[in-house]
């Protein structure tokens, strides 16, 4: 039975978040979350790719030979990643340079292939697109939460605007990957406890 809209949103954004619950997309999360703007662009790019690749794969799921489905899925994902890369290079040159190879590496992001194989391959187009879209939104939210702490504590800014009104000493470690690793660990610990088996049930 096809999932309801609320179930798709809740599962992807919070209850089964791809980063915090599935532990996917960690590499890019570590790499691009030192600035909120970079994180937002990366998240929106991945959301676009995940949504439209899931839609396309679902539309073609009955005609793609099963033995070559993963090759075809990768080809479809690559086409959408190239579109995102071209758009960023043409319109957001500085951000494109800042993100570097990580835009191209969206192709190998496990979140996209995971939604394609686990969901789009087995469900109708519209709900598959929504699944991909909200999986990307869940990823983007995690990136922005981590980037908020890293940019504020590391640079004293938010989205590039100076908010260090009290003049506190910024922490150099917050702009380094270990800080992102630590923050991800904290968020995973929190969500694991919130959604632990039996949580909220009375004994």
C-alpha positions, 0 to 999 in steps of 0.5 A: 500500500502506498504511503501517505504524504505525512508518513513520507515526510515524517519518515524521511525528515525525522524518524528515519533521517538518512544521516542520523538514522541510516548513517548515510551521506556522512562524507559530504556532511563532514566536508561542507558544513563549515559554512551555512551557505555552502551547506544549504546549496549542497543540500538543495542540490542533493534534494533536486537530484534525489527527487528527480532521479527517484521520479525518473527511476520509478517511471522506468522501473518496469522497463529497466532490466533487473540485471542492469538496474543499478548501472541505469540508476547511476546513469540517471543520477549522473545526468541530474548531478551534471545539471546541478554542477553546470548550474552552480558553475554558471550562476554561483561560481564562488560556491561551486569552487568552495564545494569543489569535487563534492558536487560531482561526488553527489553521484556516489552519495549513498542516500540517492542510490538508497532511495532509488533501490529501496523505494523508487524501484518499487513504488509509483512515480509521485510518491517516489519523488516525494520520498526522494525530495524529503530524504534530501530535505532531511539531509539538508536540515542536518547539514544546516544544524551542524553548519550553524554551530560550526560557522557561529563558533568557528567564524562568529557569523551566520550565513556570512553575517557577523553575529559575534556582538559580544566579541567571543574568541572563535574556535579554530577547531570548529571549522575543521572536520573533527568538529563536524564528526563530533556534532554528528555523533551528538545528533545521532546519540540524541535521535537514537535515544529519542527513537530507541525501541520501546521509548515512550512505552509504559512498562 
